[in-house]
Amino acid sequence: MPRMLPDVLKNLFRKPATVKYPKQRRTLPENFRGKPVVDKEKCISCGLCVKVCPDSAITLDEKTKKPRVWMGLCMMCGRCADVCPRKVFTMSKEFELATYNKYEAMSE
């Protein structure tokens, strides 16, 4: 116990290592990958995004043949944005995607 006392006193007055998240926000890095945003007007329905998605989170809509992203499965790796020839996918800075309804996690 006496050997621990200097460490306790030293850390008592030190700045905390964590951030008080909801009240205090961190700045996101420039190359941060958040929720993928789909511009369906540019899409040519090539299906490359479906093939490279490691989580199978992207499917092609049966009627329109445009991509849909299931955010409950997406790990935001950015492969869809890298492989798309028309740059349909862009990675946004949005990452707070919690919801109680799993069907709200499907992109339109």
Protein Blocks (a to p, Z undefined) as FASTA:
>chain_A
ZZmmmmmmmmmmpccfbdcfklpccdddfklccdddddfklpgolommmmmmmnlpaccd
fklopacddfklpgolommmmmpmnlmaccdfbfblcdfblklmpcZZ
